């Protein structure tokens, strides 16, 4: 059985036991993660999603976080004293081992959803060089430190919904406006309630992909 899934803007065809490199994910070595954006399943019968297959998932274990081979390209300028500039880049990658392909039940597995880091990854060589230069620069007189505004705390009796995967201040406000104030509420959602919330807030299946219900059960037990 094989699966085709999407992550980091790319598609991968895998089987259980395959090892592959993908765009860097927010996960530690040894951690088990799950890809929910499955486009196709193949084997005895082929299933194609529209665009994704509901309940299907690809589970994998993170082997290590690494950087790819250095790619160098040259920029040449004609008729400008034959000047040229060399650029280099090393992509941040995550090495994975595919452990299991689920044709159904992926939305109830409780395994952490794979989340890309986007541009919030390790500092680039340019950023490191700028930081070193700043340390060696003459120090100016320090201005009086400004008092930092304290982070907004959840209202009394409300849980911090930002602990759920993919929930930031804006999304938390939408949930609060919809009457969702605690992890216990989310943990008790039925499939019909999940579908209604998806429709109401235009989540487009995000609740199941991110595994909010399973996360909420864990977080509700910790409170």
trRosetta pair geometry for C-beta under 8 A, 3 or more apart (Angstrom, degrees):
i j d omega theta_ij theta_ji phi_ij phi_ji
1 15 7.0 138 84 -133 50 86
1 16 7.4 41 68 -9 92 103
1 41 6.9 -9 -172 -173 101 93
1 42 6.9 160 -156 86 54 51
1 43 3.8 -20 -104 -76 70 135
1 101 5.6 -157 115 77 114 138
1 103 7.7 -85 -167 -56 146 109
2 13 6.0 23 167 -179 126 89
2 14 6.6 167 -156 85 83 32
2 15 4.9 -55 -100 -77 81 84
2 41 7.5 163 87 -157 48 48
2 42 4.8 -9 59 61 91 101
2 43 6.8 162 16 -61 61 78
2 101 7.4 -163 -149 -86 18 171
3 13 7.4 178 90 -147 37 52
3 14 6.0 -20 61 61 82 81
3 15 7.9 142 16 -89 71 40
3 38 5.5 -51 -171 -143 119 112
3 40 6.9 164 -157 87 51 56
3 41 5.4 -16 -105 -104 79 68
3 42 7.5 -175 -78 21 33 74
3 56 7.1 173 -132 168 128 121
3 58 5.2 -167 89 -77 148 114
3 101 4.7 179 -20 -140 127 126
4 11 5.8 16 180 179 99 109
4 12 7.0 173 -148 84 57 38
4 13 5.0 -22 -95 -95 83 74
4 14 8.0 144 -93 16 36 67
4 38 7.2 112 76 -165 50 65
4 39 4.7 -55 102 65 100 102
4 40 4.2 23 37 47 113 97
4 41 7.9 -137 21 -63 72 32
4 42 7.8 53 -15 -9 95 107
5 11 7.2 173 90 -148 27 66
5 12 6.0 -19 61 58 74 87
5 14 7.3 -32 21 22 101 113
5 35 4.6 89 158 128 153 135
5 37 5.7 112 -167 87 86 69
5 38 4.8 -44 -95 -102 93 58
5 39 6.4 167 -105 5 31 82
5 58 4.9 -114 -24 7 152 137
6 9 7.7 5 -176 -124 99 8
6 10 7.0 171 -148 86 67 32
6 11 5.2 -35 -94 -95 76 71
6 12 7.8 157 -94 15 28 74
6 35 7.9 169 60 -180 41 121
6 37 4.5 -66 56 119 92 125
6 39 6.1 77 -27 -36 101 115
7 10 6.8 -25 72 59 54 76
7 12 7.2 -22 31 6 95 118
7 22 5.4 16 94 -171 125 139
7 23 6.6 -157 131 41 88 98
7 25 7.6 -18 175 -79 136 114
7 35 5.8 -84 -54 -125 123 124
7 37 6.9 152 -65 53 67 121
7 114 6.2 -26 -119 113 139 135
7 116 6.6 158 -178 -59 88 110
8 22 5.7 163 7 174 137 90
8 23 2.8 146 -122 22 148 133
8 116 5.4 144 -82 -102 75 139
9 23 7.3 57 31 -21 86 152
10 22 7.4 -164 64 -140 120 83
10 23 7.1 141 17 -20 114 108
11 39 6.5 -26 -134 14 119 149
12 20 6.0 118 -158 148 141 165
12 22 6.9 -70 -41 -90 149 108
14 18 4.5 -146 -154 57 89 145
14 20 6.4 -100 -96 -10 118 141
14 58 6.4 86 67 -151 130 143
14 98 4.8 155 161 -62 132 159
14 101 7.6 174 98 -77 94 118
15 18 5.3 108 55 -30 64 113
15 98 6.9 141 93 90 30 145
15 101 7.3 -65 -146 -26 41 137
16 98 5.6 -133 -123 120 35 101
16 99 6.7 -2 -147 153 88 19
16 100 5.9 23 -112 -103 115 32
16 101 5.8 -115 -56 -5 92 94
17 97 7.4 -25 -154 -175 29 92
17 98 6.4 -29 30 74 22 89
18 97 7.5 170 90 -153 39 52
18 98 4.7 23 54 23 82 123
19 63 7.2 24 -143 -26 110 149
19 95 6.9 9 -178 -178 99 91
19 96 6.9 175 -151 89 56 49
19 97 5.1 -24 -98 -99 81 71
19 98 7.5 -142 -74 6 32 77
20 95 7.7 -178 96 -148 29 55
20 96 5.8 -16 63 60 72 95
20 98 7.3 33 12 -32 104 103
21 66 7.7 -69 -127 62 118 114
21 68 7.3 116 157 -88 151 101
21 93 4.6 3 -174 180 110 134
21 94 7.0 152 -154 73 61 40
21 95 5.5 -29 -97 -96 78 65
21 96 7.5 157 -96 16 27 78
22 25 6.7 33 92 -32 114 109
22 93 6.8 139 68 -158 30 80
22 94 5.5 -26 64 61 82 93
22 96 6.3 8 8 0 110 125
23 91 7.7 -80 -117 173 68 116
23 92 7.7 53 -166 89 59 77
23 93 7.0 -79 -119 -116 21 59
23 94 7.4 10 100 16 28 96
23 116 5.7 13 107 -130 115 118
24 65 6.7 53 -136 -145 100 99
24 92 4.0 -12 -43 124 138 104
24 93 6.0 -112 -67 -98 73 9
24 94 5.3 118 -129 -33 44 94
24 116 7.0 96 85 -153 57 73
24 117 5.1 -36 108 29 104 120
24 121 5.3 80 78 -113 155 132
25 33 6.7 114 144 154 150 178
25 62 7.2 -134 73 -99 120 121
25 94 4.5 -38 21 -12 91 165
25 114 5.3 -50 -141 -165 141 93
25 115 6.5 116 -160 69 84 43
25 116 5.9 -67 -105 -99 62 46
25 117 6.7 158 -145 -20 15 88
26 115 4.9 -24 37 83 113 98
26 116 7.3 87 -10 155 87 8
26 117 5.2 128 -59 -74 85 87
27 31 4.6 -144 -177 78 100 135
27 33 5.2 -71 -93 -55 159 135
27 62 4.7 -176 117 -52 118 151
27 94 6.9 68 54 -144 102 145
27 112 7.3 148 -105 105 112 135
27 114 7.0 -51 -31 -125 135 72
27 115 7.9 134 -42 44 91 75
28 31 4.8 96 61 -22 72 123
28 62 6.5 143 96 84 30 146
28 65 8.0 -59 -132 -25 39 116
29 62 5.4 -128 -116 117 34 101
29 63 6.5 -15 -139 144 90 23
29 64 5.1 12 -101 -98 119 52
29 65 6.8 -109 -54 -7 91 79
30 61 7.0 -19 -152 -177 26 103
30 62 6.5 -34 25 72 25 88
31 61 7.3 165 85 -153 32 63
31 62 5.0 14 54 25 79 121
31 112 7.1 -27 167 48 113 141
32 59 6.5 7 -177 -176 101 103
32 60 7.4 169 -151 89 61 34
32 61 5.4 -34 -98 -98 69 74
32 62 7.8 -141 -76 2 22 79
32 99 7.2 -39 -133 20 104 152
32 111 5.7 -81 125 -146 105 112
32 112 7.1 128 93 33 65 95
33 59 7.4 169 89 -151 38 60
33 60 6.0 -21 65 66 83 81
33 61 7.8 143 19 -105 72 25
33 62 6.4 58 -1 -41 115 99
33 96 7.9 -81 53 -122 113 123
33 111 6.8 135 -157 156 19 104
33 112 5.4 -56 -116 87 67 93
33 113 7.1 31 -167 155 86 13
33 114 4.4 87 156 -78 126 83
34 57 5.0 1 -176 178 110 128
34 58 7.0 153 -158 78 60 43
34 59 5.0 -26 -102 -99 82 73
34 60 7.6 155 -93 20 35 68
34 106 6.5 167 178 -165 132 101
34 109 6.3 143 -92 76 161 139
34 111 4.1 105 -31 100 125 118
34 112 6.7 153 16 78 88 41
34 113 5.8 -57 71 -105 88 45
34 114 6.3 -151 72 -20 32 86
34 211 7.7 89 60 -46 130 135
35 38 7.0 113 116 -62 93 78
35 57 6.4 153 76 -163 50 70
35 58 4.4 -9 55 58 107 97
35 59 7.8 -159 20 -73 70 28
35 60 7.1 29 -10 4 103 112
35 113 7.9 94 -103 -158 26 67
35 114 5.0 -16 -80 24 69 133
36 52 7.4 42 140 -177 71 146
36 56 7.9 129 -157 88 53 58
36 57 5.3 -26 -102 -108 58 94
36 106 6.0 161 -116 135 81 129
36 107 7.3 77 -134 -83 123 71
36 113 5.9 -31 -11 -129 119 107
36 114 8.0 -176 1 31 75 86
36 208 7.4 167 -166 121 148 81
36 209 4.3 174 94 -139 151 77
37 52 5.4 -93 -147 -104 55 131
37 209 7.2 35 -57 -136 75 126
38 41 6.7 29 160 -55 126 90
38 49 6.4 137 103 -40 68 142
38 52 5.9 94 58 -158 54 87
38 53 4.9 -50 94 41 105 103
38 56 4.0 -96 64 110 149 116
38 57 6.3 -132 -31 -87 127 23
38 58 6.2 139 -88 -22 107 94
38 106 7.7 134 -6 0 132 169
39 48 7.4 -11 156 -154 68 66
39 49 5.2 -121 -150 37 36 118
39 51 6.4 -33 -121 161 85 82
39 52 6.4 -65 -87 -106 47 58
39 53 7.4 113 -168 -11 6 92
40 46 6.9 -8 -174 -171 104 91
40 47 6.7 165 -156 87 56 57
40 48 5.1 -12 -108 -110 93 63
40 49 6.5 -122 -67 4 48 85
40 53 7.4 125 -95 -32 19 124
41 46 7.1 169 90 -152 58 45
41 47 4.5 10 52 51 100 103
41 53 6.2 -10 -14 -17 108 173
41 56 6.0 -134 -50 -133 125 146
41 101 7.3 145 -127 162 101 122
41 103 5.7 90 -151 -114 166 89
42 46 4.9 1 -112 -109 75 84
42 47 7.9 -150 -68 28 42 62
43 46 7.7 159 32 -77 49 53
47 53 5.8 74 128 -112 117 138
47 56 7.7 175 98 -66 133 147
47 103 7.4 101 27 -149 150 103
48 53 7.8 -159 150 -69 15 104
49 52 4.3 -37 174 -173 151 11
49 53 4.0 -108 -81 -45 105 64
49 54 7.8 142 -130 -18 103 55
49 56 7.4 -121 -73 37 121 136
52 56 7.4 -155 170 55 83 106
52 205 7.5 -174 61 113 133 165
53 56 3.8 27 95 11 115 134
53 103 7.8 -59 141 -159 141 59
54 107 7.6 -19 180 -27 72 133
54 205 7.8 -123 -110 -128 89 134
54 208 8.0 23 -152 110 83 158
55 102 7.5 -106 148 130 73 106
55 103 7.6 23 111 133 100 44
55 104 4.2 9 136 -142 131 62
55 105 5.9 47 -173 -10 103 26
55 106 5.4 135 175 29 43 85
55 107 5.5 -74 -108 1 58 104
56 101 8.0 -4 -169 177 92 79
56 102 6.2 171 -151 97 47 73
56 103 5.7 -24 -108 -149 92 32
56 104 6.7 -29 -74 -73 58 39
56 106 5.7 20 133 -3 12 139
57 101 7.8 -179 92 -156 49 45
57 102 4.6 9 53 53 85 115
57 105 8.0 -90 19 88 115 56
57 106 2.7 146 -14 -134 119 138
57 107 7.6 172 -44 -42 124 49
57 109 6.5 -112 59 0 158 143
57 111 7.7 145 149 58 149 124
58 98 6.3 -46 -179 -137 105 107
58 100 7.8 173 -157 91 45 51
58 101 5.6 -13 -111 -111 73 73
58 102 7.5 -154 -74 24 29 75
59 98 7.5 108 83 -161 49 62
59 99 5.1 -56 108 64 96 100
59 100 4.5 8 52 57 116 90
59 101 7.6 -152 24 -74 75 29
59 102 6.8 60 -16 -14 104 106
59 109 7.3 -130 -75 159 127 162
59 111 5.8 7 -118 118 112 174
60 96 4.3 22 160 -180 139 121
60 97 6.1 160 -162 78 85 39
60 98 4.9 -48 -98 -102 96 46
60 99 5.8 157 -115 4 32 85
60 114 7.7 25 46 -70 110 133
61 96 6.9 144 71 -158 39 71
61 97 5.1 -15 57 59 92 96
61 99 5.5 73 -18 -43 96 124
62 65 7.6 5 179 -52 120 74
62 94 6.1 -56 -134 -175 100 111
62 95 7.5 97 -166 76 60 57
62 96 6.1 -44 -104 -102 46 74
63 95 4.3 -59 63 106 114 102
63 96 6.4 -172 1 -100 92 17
63 97 5.8 91 -53 -20 109 96
64 94 7.8 -174 95 -153 39 54
64 95 5.0 13 52 44 76 117
65 92 7.4 -6 -177 -173 95 93
65 93 7.6 160 -161 88 52 48
65 94 5.8 -28 -107 -105 66 72
65 95 7.8 -154 -80 16 18 80
66 92 7.9 160 92 -156 35 52
66 93 5.4 -25 74 70 80 95
66 94 7.6 142 26 -103 73 23
66 95 5.9 33 11 -22 121 110
67 90 4.4 41 167 147 118 117
67 91 6.7 156 -160 79 67 39
67 92 5.8 -39 -103 -100 75 50
67 93 6.6 136 -119 18 21 87
68 71 7.7 9 110 -25 113 99
68 90 5.7 -179 64 -167 66 69
68 91 4.2 13 23 54 126 92
68 92 7.8 -99 -2 -41 86 9
68 93 5.3 88 -50 -21 91 129
69 90 7.2 -141 108 -125 18 85
70 88 5.4 -4 -175 -169 108 111
70 89 7.2 149 -154 72 62 32
70 90 5.0 -42 -94 -75 67 97
71 88 6.9 153 78 -154 46 57
71 89 5.2 -22 59 62 96 86
71 90 7.4 159 12 -83 74 44
71 91 7.8 34 1 -20 119 94
72 86 6.2 -8 -167 -173 106 100
72 87 7.0 158 -152 83 56 49
72 88 4.9 -20 -97 -98 78 83
73 86 7.8 163 85 -153 33 57
73 87 5.6 -15 62 62 78 98
74 84 5.7 -3 -175 -179 105 120
74 85 7.3 150 -160 77 58 43
74 86 5.7 -29 -104 -102 72 67
74 87 7.7 177 -90 20 24 76
75 84 6.5 157 82 -162 52 66
75 85 4.5 -13 60 60 106 94
75 86 7.7 -162 21 -75 77 22
75 87 6.6 53 -15 -13 108 110
76 82 7.8 -25 -162 -163 98 57
76 83 7.8 161 -152 94 53 47
76 84 4.6 -21 -103 -107 68 100
77 80 4.2 -32 128 48 121 124
77 82 7.7 162 74 -147 73 14
77 83 5.1 2 46 67 116 87
77 84 6.9 -166 13 -84 74 48
78 82 8.0 10 -124 -99 38 53
80 83 5.5 -54 109 23 96 105
88 125 8.0 10 86 30 107 151
92 117 7.6 -48 107 61 140 132
92 121 4.7 -170 38 173 167 152
92 122 6.0 154 -98 25 137 102
98 101 7.2 16 172 -55 118 87
102 105 5.7 -104 -178 68 129 85
102 106 4.6 151 88 -69 133 91
102 109 6.8 -136 -43 -63 170 136
105 108 5.4 -68 -162 51 68 101
105 109 6.2 95 137 -60 83 84
106 109 5.5 -28 -148 -12 39 121
107 208 4.1 -20 -138 -169 123 109
107 209 7.7 -46 -110 -66 91 33
107 211 7.4 -173 -158 -93 53 68
108 214 7.4 142 -152 -59 42 118
109 211 7.8 -67 63 -109 75 125
109 214 7.9 -43 80 -59 42 163
110 211 6.7 122 -129 -161 28 129
110 214 4.1 -173 -114 -155 72 149
111 211 7.3 -143 70 -87 42 158
112 165 7.4 150 -154 -77 80 147
112 211 7.0 -134 -124 49 29 152
113 165 6.0 141 46 134 112 162
113 209 6.1 83 -127 151 148 65
113 210 5.1 -105 19 -132 155 39
113 211 5.3 -177 -31 3 103 108
115 165 6.5 -154 -54 -168 140 112
115 166 7.0 -159 -113 -65 132 91
117 120 5.2 -120 175 74 87 79
117 121 4.8 103 112 -76 135 83
118 121 7.6 -165 82 -31 40 89
123 127 4.2 -121 -171 89 100 131
123 128 5.5 122 121 -55 122 82
123 131 7.6 2 178 -16 157 138
124 127 4.8 100 53 5 74 101
124 128 7.1 -136 98 -4 41 87
125 128 5.6 -54 -150 36 34 113
125 129 6.4 36 153 -20 66 105
126 129 5.8 -54 -149 35 32 111
126 130 6.5 31 153 -18 65 105
127 130 5.8 -54 -149 36 32 111
127 131 6.4 35 152 -22 64 105
128 131 5.7 -54 -151 33 32 113
128 132 6.6 31 152 -18 65 104
129 132 5.8 -54 -151 35 33 110
129 133 6.4 33 152 -19 65 106
130 133 5.6 -54 -147 37 33 112
130 134 6.3 37 153 -23 65 105
131 134 5.7 -52 -150 32 31 114
131 135 6.8 34 152 -23 62 102
132 135 5.8 -53 -155 29 34 113
132 136 6.8 20 154 -9 66 107
133 136 6.1 -65 -151 42 33 102
133 137 6.5 47 150 -39 67 101
134 137 5.7 -42 -148 14 34 119
139 142 8.0 -18 168 -50 106 85
142 145 7.9 -11 162 -52 110 78
150 153 7.6 -15 136 -29 113 96
152 169 7.7 80 54 -123 133 120
154 158 4.4 -137 169 90 110 101
154 159 6.5 -76 -173 127 168 13
154 160 4.8 -129 -39 -80 133 67
154 161 7.8 123 -108 1 127 72
155 158 4.5 59 62 10 81 127
155 181 7.9 -60 65 -146 110 116
157 181 7.1 15 120 151 87 134
158 161 7.8 -55 166 -22 102 96
158 176 7.1 9 -140 -113 145 112
158 181 4.5 -94 -119 -170 88 97
158 182 6.9 -135 -146 -69 48 68
159 163 7.7 -75 156 26 100 121
159 181 6.8 123 22 149 77 57
159 182 4.7 100 -4 -131 116 53
159 183 4.9 -110 138 -18 174 85
159 184 8.0 148 -27 2 142 76
159 219 7.2 105 -178 137 139 120
159 220 7.8 -55 -96 -93 159 70
159 223 6.7 -73 -111 -83 112 151
160 163 5.3 81 102 -20 95 104
161 164 5.8 -23 179 6 66 114
161 167 5.5 -93 138 148 85 153
161 172 4.6 152 75 -127 112 95
161 175 5.5 -145 160 77 168 150
161 176 7.5 -157 11 -52 145 87
161 180 7.1 83 -100 121 148 104
161 181 7.9 -111 -47 -150 120 27
161 183 7.7 175 -102 -70 68 72
162 167 5.2 -149 -123 107 40 97
162 168 6.4 42 -130 -130 101 25
162 169 6.9 0 -90 -68 127 51
162 172 5.3 -39 -62 -64 81 138
163 167 7.5 -4 50 61 30 121
163 183 8.0 -31 69 -80 122 123
163 215 7.7 -175 122 159 87 118
163 219 5.7 135 107 -120 136 145
164 167 4.3 51 71 2 96 132
164 186 7.5 -71 -88 147 143 175
164 210 7.1 72 162 136 96 131
164 212 5.3 25 -159 -128 130 90
164 215 5.5 125 -127 105 75 140
164 216 6.8 -1 -95 -68 114 83
164 219 7.6 -89 -72 -9 73 157
165 210 4.5 -171 88 -173 112 106
165 211 6.7 42 30 57 138 87
165 212 7.2 -134 44 -83 88 67
165 215 6.2 -170 -5 -61 96 163
166 171 7.3 -2 132 50 75 172
166 206 6.9 -130 110 -179 153 116
166 210 5.0 -99 19 -113 131 144
167 171 4.8 -129 -143 93 66 125
167 172 5.6 91 166 -64 105 81
167 175 7.4 -8 -143 -13 127 141
168 171 5.4 87 47 19 64 100
168 172 6.8 -114 106 -9 29 96
169 172 5.6 -56 -143 36 27 114
169 173 6.5 31 157 -24 63 102
170 173 5.8 -52 -156 29 31 112
170 174 6.9 31 148 -18 62 101
171 174 5.5 -47 -153 31 40 114
171 175 6.6 39 150 -18 66 102
172 175 5.7 -55 -153 36 35 111
172 176 6.3 34 151 -18 67 106
173 176 5.7 -54 -147 38 32 111
173 177 6.2 34 154 -20 66 106
174 177 5.7 -55 -148 37 30 111
174 178 6.4 24 153 -15 63 109
174 201 5.5 104 156 -137 128 122
175 178 5.7 -62 -151 40 32 108
175 180 4.2 -66 176 69 91 119
175 201 7.6 2 -79 -93 60 159
176 179 7.8 80 -179 -48 31 10
176 180 6.7 -91 -79 67 30 66
176 181 6.2 66 -122 -91 74 74
178 197 7.0 97 157 -133 154 92
178 200 6.3 111 -126 124 131 136
178 201 6.4 -60 -57 -62 150 116
180 185 5.5 -168 -141 101 75 142
180 186 6.5 63 -161 -62 122 90
180 197 7.8 52 -52 -127 139 134
181 185 6.8 85 48 -2 57 144
182 185 4.9 110 66 -3 81 97
182 186 7.6 -153 102 2 52 84
182 220 7.4 74 157 -107 93 103
183 186 5.7 -58 -154 40 42 108
183 187 5.9 44 149 -25 73 108
183 216 4.2 -179 -166 -159 81 80
183 217 7.7 -161 157 -49 106 17
183 219 4.4 -138 -127 94 159 107
183 220 4.0 -158 106 -65 113 85
183 223 6.8 160 37 -12 129 135
184 187 5.6 -53 -142 37 31 114
184 188 6.4 21 160 -14 63 111
184 216 7.5 -166 -56 162 15 106
184 220 4.8 120 -73 -132 65 135
185 188 6.2 -71 -155 40 25 104
185 189 7.3 50 146 -52 61 86
185 216 7.9 -84 68 -177 54 144
186 189 5.7 -23 -162 -17 41 116
186 212 5.7 -87 178 146 131 106
186 213 6.2 -149 151 -105 83 53
186 216 3.7 -150 91 -103 113 166
187 213 6.1 114 -124 -164 40 66
187 216 4.1 -149 -59 113 78 105
187 217 4.3 124 -133 -76 117 64
187 220 5.1 -72 -20 -2 149 148
189 193 4.4 -138 -155 91 82 123
189 194 5.1 99 148 -60 126 81
189 197 7.2 -47 -138 -1 140 139
189 207 7.7 -71 105 173 162 144
189 213 5.8 -115 53 -102 107 110
190 193 4.8 96 49 8 72 101
190 194 7.1 -131 96 -6 38 86
191 194 5.6 -51 -148 34 33 113
191 195 6.4 33 153 -18 65 105
192 195 5.7 -54 -149 37 32 111
192 196 6.3 32 152 -20 65 106
193 196 5.5 -52 -145 37 33 113
193 197 6.3 32 155 -18 66 105
194 197 5.9 -56 -148 38 29 108
194 198 6.3 36 151 -23 64 105
194 207 5.2 -157 -156 95 100 147
194 208 6.6 78 169 -53 142 94
194 213 7.3 -50 -86 -54 127 124
195 198 5.5 -50 -148 33 32 116
195 199 6.5 29 154 -16 63 106
196 199 5.8 -57 -151 38 31 110
196 200 6.1 29 153 -22 66 110
197 200 5.5 -52 -138 37 33 112
197 201 6.0 -5 172 13 68 110
197 203 6.7 15 125 5 81 137
197 207 6.5 72 91 -51 120 150
198 201 7.1 -78 -140 53 16 82
198 202 7.7 32 169 -137 53 8
198 203 4.4 -97 -130 56 63 103
198 204 6.6 152 -171 -38 102 13
198 205 6.2 44 -137 -57 139 34
198 206 7.2 159 -119 30 91 74
198 207 6.1 -110 -72 7 94 116
199 202 7.6 17 -168 -73 24 43
203 206 4.0 -111 176 32 96 108
203 207 5.7 50 133 -26 154 86
205 208 5.6 -53 -171 44 74 106
205 209 5.7 73 133 -24 89 107
206 209 5.5 -61 -141 42 35 111
206 210 5.8 18 168 -8 73 113
207 210 6.6 -68 -146 44 18 98
207 212 4.9 -66 -156 25 72 128
207 213 7.2 61 164 -31 99 88
208 211 7.4 30 -176 -74 34 40
208 212 7.9 -64 -64 21 23 88
208 213 7.9 1 -102 3 56 111
210 215 7.6 -43 136 -2 88 138
211 214 4.8 -38 177 43 97 113
211 215 5.7 103 116 -24 87 98
212 215 5.6 -62 -145 42 32 110
212 216 5.8 34 158 -25 70 109
213 216 5.7 -54 -146 34 27 112
213 217 6.7 33 152 -23 61 101
214 217 5.7 -48 -152 28 34 114
214 218 6.9 31 152 -14 63 103
215 218 5.8 -59 -157 38 35 110
215 219 6.1 26 152 -14 71 111
216 219 5.7 -56 -138 44 32 108
216 220 5.8 37 159 -24 67 107
217 220 5.9 -53 -143 35 24 111
217 221 6.6 23 155 -18 59 107
218 221 5.9 -63 -157 35 29 109
218 222 6.7 27 150 -21 65 106
219 222 5.6 -52 -149 32 36 113
219 223 6.8 42 153 -28 65 100
220 223 5.9 -47 -152 23 35 113
